[in-house]
Amino acid sequence: MAEHSRLSARELAQLSSRARVQQFAAGQFIQHQGDPGDAFWAVIDGHVTIGRHSADGAFTHFAVLAAGDLFGELAFFTGVPRQVDAIAEGGASMIAIDRPMLRQLMAADVGWAELLLRSLSRQLASALDTIDAERRLSATDRLAHLLVTMARSSPGRDTVDATQQQLADLLGVSRITVGAALGALSRLGHVEQRYRQIRLLDSLADRANSLNCE
């Protein structure tokens, strides 16, 4: 998942003064995968879990967002359906930014245009990195990179909640390939496999960082 945008205290104040704050209870869906992207979201208070439910109901965790974070911009600007589920964690206060609201914000402060351009640029850079990795890296190295990226946005930053099939879907490979790659990372002392969870050891981050430098 690409690095997300975070609003400054000034931008949060601008937004809160112009828009209605929506309250979501713990466990309530803010958006579902496949929903239309007619607005994007700003987290005002609380936390939001970003991930994806598979057909069997299992959940792959991508990130936890906090106050000031934005999400949903890509679907909003491209018109593609939502690619992830977003769920309030312990209750959350949110503001939906639709096109009329965005025009108001940009008319009042051009910094909003710059903020969104930075966000979309980061997401494009992340997509290009993924394409590059698919061309030059082995399945084991691609999996290492994916696990580190997912863990950076998790609460503990050292675990990923996902099954082998979910990781296979994210990488576009078979479950057998992911199983073999996880086995290799385990033998190298990079990860510890648990039920529906993978614990990342310090050496995995070193491996992923070395891949980015090659």
C-alpha positions in Angstrom: 0.0 0.0 0.0 1.4 3.4 -1.0 2.3 6.0 1.6 -0.8 7.9 2.6 -1.2 11.7 2.8 -1.5 13.4 6.2 -3.2 16.8 6.8 -1.5 19.5 8.9 -3.3 21.0 11.9 -4.1 24.0 9.8 -5.6 21.9 7.0 -7.6 19.9 9.5 -9.0 23.1 11.0 -9.9 24.4 7.5 -11.7 21.2 6.7 -13.6 20.8 10.0 -14.9 24.4 9.7 -16.5 23.7 6.3 -17.7 20.1 6.4 -19.9 17.8 8.5 -18.1 15.3 10.7 -19.5 11.8 10.4 -19.2 9.3 13.3 -18.5 5.6 12.8 -18.8 3.0 15.5 -16.2 0.4 16.2 -16.2 -2.2 13.5 -18.5 -0.2 11.2 -17.6 -0.1 7.5 -16.7 3.3 6.1 -16.4 2.0 2.6 -16.5 -1.4 0.9 -14.3 -2.7 -1.9 -16.2 -2.1 -5.2 -18.1 1.0 -3.9 -18.1 4.1 -6.3 -15.4 6.6 -5.5 -17.6 9.7 -5.3 -15.7 11.2 -2.4 -12.5 10.6 -0.5 -12.0 10.6 3.3 -10.2 12.5 6.0 -9.7 10.9 9.4 -10.5 13.6 12.1 -10.3 11.4 15.1 -9.8 7.7 16.0 -8.3 5.0 13.8 -9.4 3.3 10.5 -8.2 -0.1 9.4 -7.6 -0.5 5.6 -7.6 -4.0 4.1 -9.4 -6.4 1.8 -11.9 -9.2 2.5 -11.6 -12.3 0.4 -14.5 -14.4 -0.8 -14.3 -16.7 2.2 -14.5 -13.7 4.6 -10.8 -13.7 5.6 -9.3 -10.2 6.0 -5.9 -9.0 4.7 -4.7 -6.1 6.7 -2.9 -3.3 4.8 -2.7 -0.3 7.1 -4.1 1.6 10.2 -4.8 5.3 9.6 -5.0 8.0 12.3 -6.1 11.6 12.6 -5.1 13.7 9.7 -4.7 10.8 7.2 -6.5 10.8 3.9 -7.6 7.8 1.8 -9.7 7.1 -1.2 -8.2 9.8 -3.5 -7.2 7.4 -6.3 -10.8 6.1 -6.7 -12.1 9.6 -6.5 -9.9 11.1 -9.2 -9.8 8.1 -11.6 -13.4 7.0 -11.3 -12.5 3.3 -10.6 -14.3 1.4 -7.9 -12.9 1.3 -4.4 -10.0 -1.2 -4.2 -10.1 -1.8 -0.4 -12.4 -2.0 2.6 -12.1 0.7 5.3 -13.4 -0.1 8.9 -13.6 2.1 12.0 -11.3 0.7 14.7 -12.7 1.6 18.2 -14.8 4.4 16.7 -13.7 7.1 14.3 -14.7 10.6 13.2 -14.5 11.2 9.4 -15.2 13.8 6.8 -16.1 12.9 3.2 -14.6 15.3 0.7 -16.7 15.4 -2.5 -16.2 17.6 -5.5 -18.1 20.7 -4.3 -16.2 20.6 -1.0 -12.9 20.1 -2.8 -13.5 23.1 -5.0 -14.2 25.2 -1.9 -11.0 24.1 -0.2 -8.9 24.7 -3.3 -10.4 28.1 -3.9 -9.6 29.1 -0.3 -6.1 27.5 -0.3 -4.1 26.3 -3.3 -2.1 24.1 -0.9 -4.9 21.6 -1.2 -4.1 21.0 -4.8 -0.4 20.6 -4.0 -1.2 18.1 -1.2 -3.4 15.9 -3.5 -0.8 16.1 -6.3 1.9 14.8 -3.9 -0.5 12.0 -2.8 -1.2 10.8 -6.3 2.4 11.1 -7.3 3.4 8.9 -4.4 0.8 6.3 -5.4 2.1 6.4 -9.0 5.7 5.9 -7.7 4.6 3.0 -5.6 2.8 1.4 -8.6 6.0 1.9 -10.8 8.1 0.3 -8.0 5.8 -2.7 -8.0 6.1 -3.1 -11.8 9.9 -2.8 -11.6 10.0 -5.4 -8.8 7.9 -7.8 -10.8 10.4 -7.6 -13.7 13.7 -7.9 -11.8 13.0 -9.7 -8.4 12.4 -13.3 -7.5 9.1 -14.3 -5.9 10.9 -14.5 -2.5 12.3 -11.0 -2.8 8.9 -9.6 -4.0 7.3 -11.3 -1.0 9.9 -9.8 1.4 9.2 -6.3 -0.1 5.4 -6.8 0.3 5.6 -8.0 3.9 7.8 -5.0 4.9 5.5 -2.5 3.2 2.4 -4.0 4.9 4.0 -4.2 8.3 5.0 -0.5 8.2 1.4 0.5 8.4 0.4 -2.1 11.1 0.0 -1.2 14.8 3.0 -3.3 15.9 5.0 -2.8 12.7 6.3 -6.3 13.0 3.4 -8.5 12.0 1.2 -9.0 8.9 -2.2 -10.6 9.2 -2.7 -12.6 6.0 -3.0 -16.1 4.7 -0.8 -17.5 2.0 -3.7 -17.3 -0.5 -4.2 -13.6 0.3 -0.5 -12.9 -0.2 -0.6 -14.9 -3.5 -3.5 -12.8 -4.7 -1.6 -9.6 -3.9 1.5 -10.7 -5.7 -0.3 -12.3 -8.6 1.3 -15.7 -8.1 0.1 -19.1 -6.9 -0.3 -20.1 -3.3 2.3 -22.8 -3.8 4.8 -20.1 -4.9 4.1 -18.0 -1.9 4.4 -21.1 0.4 7.8 -21.8 -1.1 8.9 -18.2 -0.7 7.7 -18.1 2.9 9.6 -21.3 3.6 12.8 -19.7 2.2 12.4 -16.6 4.3 11.8 -18.7 7.4 14.9 -20.8 6.8 16.9 -17.6 6.4 15.6 -16.3 9.7 13.6 -13.4 8.2 10.1 -14.4 9.3 8.2 -16.6 11.7 5.0 -18.2 10.4 1.8 -18.3 12.6 -1.8 -19.1 11.9 -3.1 -16.4 9.5 -0.2 -14.2 10.7 3.5 -13.6 9.8 5.9 -12.1 12.3 8.7 -10.1 10.6 12.2 -10.3 12.1 14.7 -7.4 11.9 16.7 -9.1 9.1 13.7 -8.9 6.7 13.7 -5.1 6.7 17.5 -5.2 5.9 16.8 -7.5 3.0 14.0 -5.3 1.6 16.1 -2.2 1.9 19.0 -3.8 0.1 16.6 -4.6 -2.8 15.7 -1.0 -3.1 19.3 0.0 -3.4 20.3 -2.4 -6.2 
